[in-house]
Amino acid sequence: DNLLRRAACQEAQAFGNQLIPSSMPLKKATVLLNPAACKGKARNLFEKNAAPILHLSGLDVTVVKTDYEGQAKKLLELMENTDLIIIAGGDGTVQEVITGLLRRADEAVFSKIPIGFIPLGKTCTLSHTLYPESTNQVQHITNATLAILKGETVPLDVLQIKGEKEQPVFAVTGLRWGSYRDAGVKVSKYWYLGPLKTKAAHFFSTFKEWPQKHQAALVYLGPTERPPEEPEEKPSRPPLYVRLYRRLRLYWSSPPKEIPQEVTPEDWEELKLSTIELSIATRNRQLDLTRTEDFMDICIEADTVSKGHFVNRGSQKMRDPYMCPEGNQCIQASRCILQLPEGTEGSFGIDNEEYEAMPVEVKLLPRKLRFFCDPRMREQVLHAAVQ
């Protein structure tokens, strides 16, 4: 582990030793660290593995530690200008930070700030998309921190989830509602059963009424066409005489006749459903930078599942929560409204965070945020797209 840390620090020092013009200010990096992540080990993991790399790299680093759940949202609302935002924590910290970021009045400007993610939490779904798999925790954290210095980014989709009264919540992975999620939350209660705890949690949840049905109505819109990517560099401004000439020409030319545009009605489709689990997920897990359509995946699992099948599928769902096995209904949509019957109890899992189940509107914000990723992963995605 010490050899890995040493190699990473030497690589970071190469970035720190680069000369910059005296007129150019240092890049500001704001780290939002959740010390409670990974059962309270996150602070120690960050200070041993990630902090030395960031300080050696020549960035002006400010570390902000959160003291309670939900604080990251408030901190983001008050945050002043920064060049990089670095999230050090797990899925819950990511979800809080992007929710705080996209609730800002100036979110159009702030959403262009690239985001780094240092996986320190118990669940770090996003790290599978951004970094290569690694069995060594130190290597995984140092790789993620070095990826921020290398500067390669990928655009990720975001889901905007809005209830009837509250402010919207934002997610980079997705929303789950159903029996597999409910059983998955209880797995840690059976810690004393060791490797059998997952099976036990799903087995005991079948003692409730069976089959477990979740009834709802779903209204959705199909995929939307992806607009061409905007160039990052703005074209240079033409000279003053050219701008004056254009203004005068516009002023003297006769006003153009307005052509009334036909507004095409949105083609909403409605579906009544009874399911054991419903999931709405972004396509961030299978990144495709050359895709021509933007959509999210809605998976509706059949409620006619045997108890044995439920226990087996539950173990698979713990590894890949948003898998949509064959034989289940999978819908591609850009926007949907989930209407629940009155008196519906239970909870949603939004990026592994628990929220009360209620009628919601889910809207896809395509390529909304840019996250730093390992250059190897970006190359892999582009190579797969070419093939």
VEXFI-131881 format. One line per field, with one value per residue: x, y negated, z negated of N, C-alpha, C in turn. Coordinates in steps of 0.1 Angstrom, whole numbers, plus 5000, padded with zeros to 4 digits. Atoms other than C-alpha are relative to their C-alpha. Example, Ala and Ser with C-alpha at 12.3 -4.5 7.8 and 13.67 -1.06 7.14 Angstrom:
residues 2
neast	(5009,4991)
nnorth	(5012,5011)
nup	(5000,5000)
caeast	(5123,5137)
canorth	(5045,5011)
caup	(4922,4929)
ceast	(5009,4992)
cnorth	(4988,4989)
cup	(5000,4992)
***
This chain:
residues 387
neast	(5008,4991,4994,5011,5001,4988,5001,5011,4995,4990,5007,5007,4989,4997,5010,4997,4988,5002,5000,5011,4997,5002,5013,5011,5002,5000,5013,5006,5008,5008,5003,5011,4997,5009,4992,5008,5001,4992,5001,4992,4986,4997,4991,4987,4996,4997,4987,4989,4999,5004,4996,4986,4999,5006,4991,4988,5003,5000,5013,5003,5010,5008,5007,5012,5005,5014,5002,5012,5006,5007,4993,4994,5010,4999,4987,4999,5007,4992,4986,4996,4994,4989,4997,5004,5007,4996,5008,4993,5010,5006,5012,5008,4993,5001,5014,5002,4993,5006,5013,4997,4994,5010,5011,4995,5006,4991,4996,4996,4986,4994,5001,4989,4988,4998,5001,4992,5006,4991,5010,4996,5012,5003,5004,4994,5005,4995,4986,4999,5001,4990,4987,4999,5002,4988,5003,4992,5006,4990,4998,5012,5001,4989,5003,5011,4995,4991,5008,5004,4989,4998,5009,5010,5013,5011,5013,5009,5014,5005,5015,5007,5012,5007,5013,5011,4998,4986,4990,4995,4988,4993,4993,4992,5002,5014,5010,5006,5012,5005,4997,4986,4994,5004,4993,4986,4997,4999,4989,4990,5006,4997,4985,4995,5001,4989,5003,5014,5009,5008,5011,5009,5008,5010,5009,5009,5010,5011,5010,5012,5010,4994,4989,5000,5003,4999,5008,4998,5002,4988,5002,4986,4997,4989,4987,4999,4988,4989,4995,4985,4993,4995,4985,4996,4994,5010,4993,4995,5010,4995,4996,5011,5006,5008,5012,5009,5006,5010,5011,5006,5007,5012,5010,5006,5007,5014,5002,5004,5013,5000,5007,5005,4995,5010,4996,5005,5004,4991,5006,4999,5006,5004,4998,5003,4991,4999,4986,4993,4990,4999,4988,4998,4985,4993,4992,4986,4993,4994,4998,4998,4998,5004,5014,5007,5013,4999,5011,4997,5006,5010,5002,5012,4998,5012,5003,5002,4987,5000,4991,4986,4994,4998,4988,4988,4998,4996,4985,4995,5003,4990,4988,5004,5014,5009,5000,5014,4998,5009,5013,5007,5003,4990,5005,4990,5008,4992,5007,5012,5007,5004,5011,5003,5013,5000,4997,4989,4989,4987,4989,4992,4985,4995,4985,4997,5005,5014,5010,5014,5007,5011,5000,4988,4997,4986,4996,4986,4992,4989,4986,5002,4988,4987,4993,4986,5000,4986,4999,5001,5015,5005,4995,5007,5013,4999,4996,5012,5010,4995,5003)
nnorth	(5012,5012,5001,5006,5015,5007,5001,5010,5013,5004,5004,5013,5011,5004,5010,5012,5006,5007,5015,5008,5014,5007,5006,4990,4996,4986,4995,4997,4987,4999,4986,4998,4987,4995,4992,4989,4990,4988,4998,5009,4999,5008,5011,4993,4995,5012,5007,4991,4996,5010,5013,5004,5001,5013,5011,5000,5003,5014,5006,5007,4990,5004,4988,5003,4987,5001,4995,4993,4997,5012,5012,5002,5008,5014,5006,5003,5012,5012,4999,5010,4994,4990,4995,4986,4995,4986,4993,4989,4993,4989,5004,5010,5013,5005,5004,5012,5011,5004,5007,5013,5007,5002,5008,5014,5009,5001,4986,5000,5002,4990,4986,4998,4997,4986,4994,4988,4992,4990,4990,4997,4995,4986,4997,5010,4995,5008,4997,4989,5007,5009,4994,4985,4992,4997,4994,5006,5012,5011,5002,5006,5014,5008,5001,5009,5013,5004,5003,5014,5008,4998,5010,4994,5000,4994,5005,4990,5004,5002,4999,5010,4993,5010,4996,5010,5012,5003,5004,4987,4993,4996,4987,4997,4986,4997,4998,4987,4999,4986,4990,4997,5011,4999,4989,5004,5009,4993,4989,5002,4996,4986,4999,4988,4988,5000,5000,4996,5012,5005,4990,5001,5012,4998,4989,5005,5010,4993,4996,5009,4996,4996,5008,5014,5008,5015,5005,5015,5003,5007,5008,5003,5004,4992,5007,5013,5000,5007,5011,4999,5006,5014,5002,5006,5014,5009,5007,5014,5011,5007,5014,5010,5005,4989,4999,5012,4998,4990,5007,5009,4992,4994,5011,5006,4989,5000,4990,4988,4995,4989,4988,4993,4986,4990,4993,4986,4996,4989,4987,4993,4987,4997,4986,4996,4990,4992,4995,4997,5011,5010,5009,5010,5002,5007,4991,5003,4987,4996,5013,5000,5014,5002,4997,5011,5003,5001,4994,4992,4986,4996,4986,4996,4985,4993,4997,4986,4994,4990,5004,4995,5008,5013,4999,4999,5013,5010,5000,5006,5014,5006,5003,5010,5004,5005,4990,4998,4987,4996,4997,5011,5011,5011,5011,5011,5013,5012,5007,4992,5003,4988,5004,4989,5000,5007,4992,4992,5001,4995,5010,4999,5001,5009,4999,4993,5008,4997,5011,4995,4998,5010,5002,5008,5001,4998,5006,4997,5011,4993,5005,5012,5003,4994,4994,4995,4986,4995,5000,4987,4997,5009,4994,4987,5003,5004,4988,4992,5007,4998,4986)
nup	(5000,5000,4987,4991,5003,4996,4985,4996,5004,4991,4987,5003,5001,4987,4997,5008,4996,4988,5002,4994,4999,5012,4999,5000,5014,5002,4998,5013,5001,5012,5003,5010,5007,5010,5009,5005,4990,5002,5015,5008,4996,4988,5003,5001,4986,4992,5005,4998,4986,4990,5003,4995,4986,4996,5005,4992,4986,4997,5001,5012,5005,5013,5004,5009,5006,5004,5013,5001,4987,4994,5001,4987,4992,5004,4997,4986,4997,5005,4994,4990,4988,5002,4987,5001,5012,5002,5010,5006,5008,4993,4992,5007,4999,4986,4998,5007,4993,4987,5002,5005,4989,4989,5006,5001,4990,4988,4997,4986,5000,5009,4995,4990,5008,5000,5013,5003,5010,5007,5006,5014,5007,5000,4986,4991,4987,4989,4997,4989,4987,4998,5003,4998,5013,5007,5013,5011,5003,4998,4986,4995,5004,4993,4986,4998,5003,4988,4989,5001,4995,4986,4993,4991,5005,4992,5004,5006,5001,5014,5001,5009,5006,5006,5006,4998,5008,5003,4989,4993,5005,4988,5002,4988,4997,4998,5010,5002,5009,4999,5010,5001,5007,5014,5006,5000,5011,5013,5000,5010,5013,5002,4999,5007,4992,4991,4985,4997,5004,4989,4998,5012,4999,4990,5004,5010,4994,4993,5010,4999,4990,4987,4994,5004,4989,5001,4990,4996,4986,4994,4987,4995,4987,4994,5000,4992,4992,5006,4992,4998,5011,4998,5002,5013,4998,4993,4988,5003,4997,4988,5003,5002,4987,4995,5009,4997,4987,5002,5007,4991,4989,5006,5003,4988,4992,5004,5011,4993,5004,5010,4995,5012,5001,5005,5013,5000,5014,5005,4999,5012,5001,5013,5003,5014,5003,5013,4999,5012,5001,4989,5000,4990,5001,4989,4992,5004,5003,4987,4993,4985,4996,4986,4999,4993,5008,5015,5007,5013,4999,5010,5000,5008,5002,5002,5014,5001,5003,5011,5012,4998,4990,5007,5009,4991,4993,5009,5001,4988,5001,5009,4993,4990,5004,4989,4989,4995,4994,4989,5004,5007,4991,5001,4993,4999,5001,5003,5011,5004,5013,5008,5009,5010,5006,5013,5011,4997,5009,4995,4996,4988,5002,4989,5001,5013,5012,5002,4999,5001,4987,4997,4986,4996,4986,4997,4987,4996,4995,4994,5000,5008,5008,4995,5011,4996,5000,4997,4986,4995,4999,4989,4988,4999,4996,4986,4992,4999,4991,4987,4996)
caeast	(5000,5028,5045,5012,5009,5045,5041,5009,5026,5055,5031,5012,5045,5051,5019,5029,5063,5049,5055,5026,5026,5028,4995,4976,4960,4962,4933,4909,4896,4868,4867,4834,4844,4819,4838,4809,4811,4825,4814,4834,4867,4864,4883,4913,4912,4911,4940,4962,4955,4940,4950,4988,4982,4959,4984,5014,4996,4997,4960,4947,4928,4900,4886,4850,4839,4802,4789,4754,4732,4719,4746,4763,4731,4733,4770,4766,4740,4765,4796,4815,4833,4857,4874,4868,4844,4857,4833,4849,4824,4799,4766,4748,4774,4773,4735,4736,4762,4746,4712,4726,4745,4715,4691,4712,4698,4729,4730,4735,4770,4778,4768,4797,4823,4839,4834,4858,4847,4869,4851,4853,4818,4803,4785,4802,4781,4796,4832,4824,4817,4846,4875,4889,4880,4905,4905,4930,4913,4944,4950,4913,4914,4948,4937,4905,4925,4951,4923,4912,4947,4948,4918,4898,4861,4829,4794,4769,4731,4711,4675,4654,4629,4602,4574,4542,4554,4591,4621,4635,4661,4687,4703,4731,4722,4684,4653,4641,4608,4598,4605,4641,4651,4632,4649,4683,4681,4677,4707,4730,4706,4716,4754,4757,4749,4780,4779,4743,4729,4717,4698,4684,4671,4653,4640,4625,4609,4589,4570,4549,4519,4528,4530,4541,4525,4533,4505,4509,4502,4530,4527,4558,4573,4596,4633,4644,4669,4704,4714,4750,4776,4784,4820,4838,4857,4835,4843,4863,4843,4844,4859,4839,4833,4819,4795,4783,4777,4757,4736,4729,4720,4695,4680,4674,4663,4625,4612,4609,4575,4569,4561,4538,4554,4532,4535,4535,4516,4537,4530,4524,4517,4499,4505,4488,4512,4515,4551,4574,4599,4601,4634,4642,4679,4702,4724,4756,4764,4768,4782,4779,4793,4781,4745,4720,4690,4687,4666,4664,4656,4624,4623,4590,4595,4567,4549,4545,4578,4582,4598,4629,4634,4630,4657,4681,4674,4678,4715,4720,4703,4727,4755,4737,4706,4694,4697,4666,4665,4649,4612,4605,4591,4618,4608,4630,4617,4629,4603,4577,4552,4547,4513,4508,4475,4464,4478,4508,4534,4571,4602,4620,4658,4672,4710,4709,4693,4659,4630,4593,4573,4550,4538,4568,4578,4611,4628,4661,4687,4710,4748,4741,4773,4810,4828,4866,4873,4904,4917,4917,4879,4872,4893,4875,4841,4852,4867,4835,4814,4837,4833)
canorth	(5000,4976,4983,4975,4942,4933,4940,4919,4890,4890,4889,4860,4841,4841,4821,4798,4791,4777,4740,4716,4680,4655,4639,4672,4679,4713,4736,4738,4772,4775,4810,4820,4848,4869,4882,4905,4925,4961,4965,4935,4945,4920,4892,4915,4930,4895,4881,4911,4918,4888,4856,4858,4863,4832,4810,4821,4814,4776,4771,4746,4772,4763,4793,4789,4817,4823,4828,4841,4856,4830,4805,4809,4795,4764,4759,4761,4734,4710,4721,4694,4698,4728,4744,4780,4797,4830,4853,4876,4901,4926,4926,4905,4878,4876,4874,4846,4826,4828,4819,4789,4779,4782,4764,4732,4702,4700,4738,4731,4718,4741,4773,4766,4770,4804,4828,4853,4883,4901,4933,4936,4949,4983,4981,4962,4971,4943,4956,4986,4961,4938,4960,4995,5022,5027,5051,5030,5001,4979,4983,4975,4943,4931,4939,4919,4889,4890,4891,4857,4843,4859,4838,4863,4859,4877,4862,4880,4879,4868,4876,4848,4863,4840,4847,4826,4802,4805,4792,4817,4843,4852,4886,4899,4936,4940,4947,4980,4989,5025,5057,5063,5028,5032,5066,5052,5025,5051,5073,5056,5066,5102,5096,5125,5150,5140,5149,5161,5126,5116,5149,5146,5110,5120,5153,5136,5109,5136,5143,5112,5114,5132,5123,5088,5064,5027,5010,4977,4959,4947,4920,4915,4899,4918,4910,4876,4870,4860,4825,4822,4814,4777,4767,4759,4729,4700,4684,4652,4619,4602,4567,4536,4524,4558,4558,4522,4531,4562,4540,4514,4540,4557,4523,4511,4545,4550,4570,4607,4623,4646,4681,4697,4729,4759,4772,4809,4823,4845,4881,4894,4931,4945,4978,4994,5016,5043,5052,5067,5039,5008,4991,4960,4957,4935,4950,4939,4976,4983,4951,4945,4912,4917,4924,4905,4906,4897,4918,4935,4972,4981,5017,5032,5067,5092,5098,5135,5146,5177,5174,5194,5173,5141,5152,5161,5129,5109,5119,5108,5075,5068,5069,5050,5032,5019,5052,5058,5096,5111,5115,5083,5051,5025,4991,4963,4928,4892,4882,4900,4895,4922,4920,4941,4951,4931,4944,4961,4969,4978,4960,4952,4958,4928,4934,4958,4930,4936,4913,4916,4931,4905,4896,4882,4868,4880,4860,4869,4841,4855,4849,4824,4828,4835,4860,4867,4902,4924,4919,4957,4959,4930,4948,4981,4964,4947,4980,4999,4972,4975,5013)
caup	(5000,4992,5025,5043,5024,5031,5069,5070,5051,5075,5105,5088,5082,5119,5123,5094,5109,5141,5146,5151,5162,5133,5145,5143,5109,5093,5100,5070,5060,5034,5017,5000,4976,4958,4928,4918,4951,4950,4913,4902,4920,4949,4932,4925,4961,4976,4955,4961,4998,5016,4998,5004,5041,5043,5023,5044,5077,5074,5068,5043,5022,4997,4978,4964,4940,4936,4901,4907,4934,4959,4951,4985,5002,4981,4986,5023,5023,5005,5025,5043,5076,5078,5108,5096,5073,5057,5039,5014,5001,5014,5034,5007,5008,5047,5046,5020,5039,5073,5058,5040,5072,5096,5071,5073,5091,5113,5119,5157,5149,5120,5138,5163,5134,5138,5109,5094,5074,5049,5039,5001,4993,4987,5021,5049,5080,5101,5097,5120,5148,5142,5130,5138,5113,5086,5056,5037,5020,5019,5056,5063,5044,5058,5093,5089,5074,5103,5128,5116,5123,5158,5168,5189,5185,5196,5197,5175,5176,5145,5135,5120,5096,5085,5060,5057,5030,5023,5043,5069,5060,5086,5092,5115,5112,5107,5087,5073,5058,5048,5029,5039,5027,4994,4988,4998,4972,4944,4954,4929,4900,4906,4904,4879,4907,4926,4964,4960,4949,4984,4989,4954,4959,4991,4977,4946,4967,4985,4952,4959,4981,5014,5043,5033,5057,5062,5081,5100,5132,5155,5181,5203,5233,5257,5263,5277,5304,5292,5303,5317,5290,5286,5292,5260,5274,5284,5319,5317,5318,5352,5355,5346,5382,5391,5361,5370,5406,5395,5371,5398,5424,5400,5391,5427,5441,5441,5411,5421,5421,5392,5403,5378,5365,5359,5323,5324,5294,5271,5275,5240,5234,5204,5186,5156,5138,5111,5104,5078,5085,5107,5116,5135,5144,5164,5191,5172,5164,5202,5214,5252,5263,5299,5291,5313,5288,5251,5228,5194,5189,5171,5160,5148,5133,5134,5101,5108,5092,5071,5036,5046,5077,5056,5032,5061,5080,5049,5047,5083,5076,5047,5072,5100,5086,5120,5140,5162,5168,5199,5198,5180,5196,5204,5216,5230,5220,5218,5192,5171,5143,5117,5101,5069,5054,5023,4991,5007,4981,4984,4998,5029,5032,5051,5057,5026,5004,4989,4997,4989,5018,5034,5069,5088,5122,5135,5162,5180,5182,5208,5205,5177,5156,5166,5143,5144,5154,5159,5195,5200,5193,5218,5244,5237,5242,5275,5288,5280,5298,5329,5330)
ceast	(5009,5007,4991,4999,5012,5000,4990,5005,5010,4994,4993,5010,5004,4990,5003,5012,4999,4999,4988,5003,4997,4986,4989,4998,5000,4986,4994,4992,4993,4997,4989,5002,4989,5007,4992,4999,5009,5001,5010,5015,5004,5010,5015,5005,5004,5014,5012,5003,4998,5006,5014,5001,4995,5010,5013,4997,5000,4987,4999,4988,4993,4992,4988,4995,4985,4998,4987,4994,4992,5008,5007,4991,5001,5013,5001,4992,5007,5013,5002,5007,5012,5002,4997,4992,5004,4991,5007,4990,4994,4988,4992,5006,4999,4986,4997,5006,4994,4986,5002,5005,4989,4987,5004,4993,5009,5006,5005,5015,5007,5000,5011,5013,5002,5001,5009,4993,5011,4992,5005,4988,4998,4995,5004,4996,5007,5015,5002,5000,5013,5014,5001,4998,5013,4997,5007,4994,5009,5002,4987,4999,5011,4998,4989,5005,5009,4992,4995,5011,5002,4990,4990,4986,4990,4987,4990,4985,4996,4985,4996,4987,4993,4987,4990,5003,5015,5008,5005,5012,5006,5008,5008,4998,4985,4992,4995,4989,4995,5006,5015,5008,4998,5008,5015,5004,5002,5011,5009,4995,5004,5015,5005,5000,5011,4996,4985,4990,4991,4989,4990,4990,4989,4990,4990,4990,4989,4989,4988,4990,5007,4990,4999,4998,5001,4992,5002,4996,5012,4996,5014,5001,5012,5014,5000,5013,5011,5005,5016,5007,5005,5015,5003,5005,4990,5008,5004,4990,5005,5004,4988,4993,4991,4987,4991,4993,4989,4987,4992,4992,4987,4990,4993,4992,4985,4998,4995,4986,5001,4992,4995,5004,4989,5006,4995,4997,5009,4992,5001,4993,4997,5000,4995,5009,4999,5013,5005,5010,5000,5013,5001,5014,5005,5008,5015,5008,5006,5002,5002,5000,4995,4985,4992,4987,5004,4988,5005,4993,4990,4998,4988,5001,4986,4997,4997,5013,4998,5009,5014,5007,5003,5012,5013,5002,5004,5015,5006,4998,5009,5012,4997,4985,4991,5000,4985,5000,4990,4986,4992,4999,5011,4996,5011,4991,5009,4994,4989,4994,4995,4989,4997,4986,5000,5003,5011,5011,5013,5009,5005,5015,5005,5016,5004,4996,4985,4992,4986,4994,4988,4999,5011,5000,5015,5004,5015,5006,5012,5013,5001,5013,5013,5007,5014,5000,5015,5001,4998,4985,4994,5004,4992,4986,5000,5003,4988,4990,5004,4997,4985)
cnorth	(4987,4998,4994,4985,4992,4998,4989,4986,4995,4996,4986,4989,4995,4989,4987,4992,4992,4985,4994,4986,4992,4993,5010,5004,5015,5005,5003,5013,5000,5015,5000,5014,5004,5010,5013,5012,5012,5003,4992,5000,4990,4989,5005,5004,4988,4994,5008,5002,4989,4986,4997,4998,4986,4989,4999,4995,4985,4994,4993,5008,4995,5013,4996,5013,4997,5006,5008,5003,4988,4987,4996,4992,4986,4993,4996,4987,4987,5000,4989,5007,5009,5006,5015,5003,5015,5005,5012,5007,5011,4995,4989,4987,4994,4995,4986,4988,4996,4993,4986,4991,4996,4992,4985,4992,4999,5014,5001,4998,5010,5014,5002,5003,5015,5006,5012,5008,5010,5010,5005,5007,5015,5004,4988,5004,4993,5004,5011,4994,4992,5006,5015,5007,5003,5007,4994,4986,4987,4996,4993,4985,4991,4999,4990,4985,4995,4997,4986,4991,5002,4992,5006,5000,5007,4993,5010,4994,4999,5001,4989,5006,4990,5005,4988,4987,4997,4996,5013,5005,5005,5013,5003,5015,5004,5001,5014,5000,5015,5009,5003,4989,5001,5011,4997,4991,5007,5010,4998,5004,5015,5003,5012,5013,5000,5000,5003,4988,4996,5010,4999,4988,5002,5011,4995,4990,5007,5005,4990,5005,5003,5003,4986,4991,4985,4995,4985,4998,4992,4993,4996,4995,5008,4992,4987,5001,4992,4989,5002,4992,4986,4999,4993,4986,4992,4993,4986,4989,4993,4986,4991,4996,5011,5001,4988,5002,5010,4993,4991,5007,5006,4989,4995,5011,5001,5012,5014,5005,5012,5012,5008,5015,5009,5007,5014,5004,5012,5013,5009,5014,5003,5015,5003,5012,5006,5007,5003,4989,4992,4993,4991,4996,4992,5010,4998,5013,5005,4988,5002,4986,4997,5002,4989,4996,5000,5006,5006,5014,5002,5015,5004,5015,5006,5003,5015,5008,5010,4996,5003,4991,4986,5000,5000,4986,4989,4998,4993,4985,4992,4995,4989,4996,4997,5010,5002,5014,5002,5004,4989,4988,4989,4989,4989,4987,4988,4993,5009,4995,5013,4996,5012,4999,4993,5009,5010,4998,5005,4988,5002,5001,4991,4999,5006,4991,5002,4987,5006,5001,4990,4999,4990,4998,5001,4995,5003,4986,5006,4992,4987,4997,5007,5006,5004,5015,5005,5001,5014,5003,4992,5007,5013,4997,4996,5012,5009,4994,5002,5014,5002)
cup	(5000,5013,5010,4997,5005,5015,5004,4996,5010,5013,4998,4999,5013,5005,4992,5004,5013,4998,5006,5000,4987,4999,4998,4985,4998,5001,4986,5000,4986,4997,4990,4995,4990,4991,4995,5010,4996,4985,4992,5004,5011,4997,5001,5014,5008,4997,5004,5015,5011,4997,5004,5015,5005,4996,5008,5014,5004,5000,4987,4994,4988,4997,4991,4995,4997,4986,4998,5014,5006,5000,5013,5009,4996,5003,5014,5004,4996,5007,5010,5011,4996,5014,5000,4988,4998,4989,4995,4990,5008,5008,4993,5001,5014,5002,4993,5007,5013,4998,4996,5012,5010,4994,5000,5011,5013,5004,5015,5001,4992,5005,5011,4992,5000,4986,4999,4990,4995,4992,4986,4992,5001,5014,5008,5014,5012,5003,5010,5014,5003,4999,5003,4987,4994,4987,4989,4998,5002,5014,5006,4997,5006,5015,5003,4998,5012,5012,5001,5005,5015,5009,5010,4994,5009,4996,4995,5000,4985,5001,4990,4995,4991,4994,5001,4993,4999,5012,5007,4994,5013,4998,5013,5003,5002,4988,5000,4990,5001,4990,4999,4993,4985,4993,4999,4989,4986,4999,4988,4986,4997,5001,4993,5008,5011,5015,5003,4997,5011,5003,4989,5001,5010,4996,4989,5005,5007,4990,5000,5010,5014,5010,4995,5012,4997,5012,5003,5014,5005,5013,5005,5014,5005,5000,5009,5008,4994,5009,5002,4988,5004,4999,4987,5001,5008,5012,4996,5005,5013,4997,4999,5012,5006,4992,5003,5013,4999,4994,5010,5011,4995,4998,5012,5008,4995,4990,5007,4995,4991,5006,4987,4999,4993,4988,5000,4986,4995,4999,4988,5001,4986,4998,4986,4997,4986,5001,4986,4997,5013,4999,5011,5000,5012,5008,4997,4998,5013,5008,5015,5004,5014,5002,5007,4993,4985,4994,4987,5002,4988,5000,4990,4999,4997,4985,4997,4998,4989,4989,5003,5010,4995,4992,5009,5007,4991,4998,5012,4999,4990,5008,5011,4998,5012,5012,5004,5007,5011,4995,4993,5010,4998,5010,5001,5000,4997,4988,4996,4987,4994,4990,4991,4994,4986,4989,5002,4990,5006,5004,5013,4996,5012,4998,4986,4988,4999,5000,4999,5014,5002,5015,5004,5015,5001,5014,5002,5004,5006,5000,4992,4993,5006,4988,5005,5000,5004,5016,5007,5002,5012,5013,5003,5006,5015,5009,5002,5009,5015,5006,5003)
***
